Amino acid sequence: MTEALGTDPSTATAADREALLALDAEHLWHPWSPTRVNPDTVVAVAGQGCEVEDADGRRYLDAKSSGFNATLGYGCREVVDAVGAQLSRLMTYDLGEGSTAPAVRLARRIAELADPPLTRTFFCNSGSEGVEAAIRIVRFYHAALGRPERSTVVSLRGAYHGSTLGAAACAPAPSPVSDEVGPPGFASVPGPEGDGGPEGVAPLRAHLEAHGDRTAAVLIEPVQARGVRVLPDDYLRAVRELCDRHGVLLVLDEVTTGFGRTGEMFGHQHSGVRPDVLVTGKGLTAGYMSLAAVTTTEHVFGVFDRNKARAGFVHGHTHSGHAAACAAGLAVLDVLEERRLVSNARERGAQLLAELEGARSATSVLDVRGRGLLVAVEMDDPRRASAVRRAMREAGVLARRTGASIVLAPPLIVTAAETERISTALTTAVRS
Ligand SMILES: Cc1ncc(COP(=O)(O)O)c(C=O)c1O
């Protein structure tokens, strides 16, 4: 068998790549599809900055930050060192029973970055788990207040909130698995069209007028990660008002948009809206460890605290607030601040959108949209989008395809020159 497994990637060859793919086809069950072995598969062996290296030695500019999570790019020394130091000192300690300095400090740090009154953070391991915890928090909250019938979570069609049972039920996907029997207590309504307008919120308003007294929370993403739909700021403000009117909690899923991706620390800060519960993940540890956070207000937390006997919070994970993952989060937030990466996301995002304007002249391009470094170019046909993605890969740039859209979400460290490389690869591909 190949020597490529675990060897120095600088000596890797195309044969190593083929050997790894053969083993992959035999043993690995990939997310989203049973196998991922095709000529386009990147067998990543190393990365530095915005570039990732395939087992055959080819380097690519990763314009999708792995899975939108590698916000600091690859090989960020500060984070690697912080994680290594924490692993040597104390890799983890069960927060269900005790406490650790990295978990306490990171919870404090998130409270400083989020708008008041978001002060309390529950840690888990993935965005899906974060959404799952949020679902249980909003249900326990209403139950503790003596209204257990308020249990439905309402979300928007076309959203994505994760793939565990509850998170997936929030946004039933148009896929074969949507036929599976989902859990009860979820509803979805159409989101706003285009720029929203005053009537964009009408479906949600109608739903809450009819079912508000059975609704626990509205759950939405400020920018829908799937296909990059930016919810207009006015829409978010109208949702907040409706939630207040109907005594419903507002949960914002910022697993993709949190920690700088949209050019603000959190996506909702463009609108000034404040959620009752904020779910973050991906960018919190920038891919260096697995961690997600559910941050809520003292009011929500207080309901649990005062009603321990009735509500409690019977929820947790062995790795809730894993110490080395929290150390990664602290280092990531330092790097974000020191290198002013949230501003960079804003500036490079504006550059990317401006440069992609040229792509609109191609007849196959229906729309170019985005916020910060989360951008989509929507094509007229998923097959054409696949061809564009393949052509970009040939040009050394990796993008994601979702339906008929090419989605770009490069690391927040991306430079002006790299941004231009991405937009040139895409505009060239759509014109050819
Ligand atoms: C908005 C949103 N919510 C939740 C999730 C689920 O996160 P994870 O894949 O870490 O479970 C994602 C992941 O893509 C996401 O984009």
The ligand as an ORCA input file, in Angstrom:
! r2SCAN-3c Opt
* xyz 0 1
  C     -26.709     27.774      9.278
  C     -26.215     26.426      9.708
  N     -26.747     25.855     10.790
  C     -26.330     24.655     11.228
  C     -25.344     23.970     10.562
  C     -24.906     22.617     11.059
  O     -23.622     22.675     11.570
  P     -22.726     21.345     11.665
  O     -22.441     20.916     10.272
  O     -21.505     21.803     12.409
  O     -23.510     20.349     12.430
  C     -24.752     24.539      9.425
  C     -23.712     23.816      8.670
  O     -23.485     24.001      7.505
  C     -25.214     25.795      8.977
  O     -24.702     26.380      7.882
*
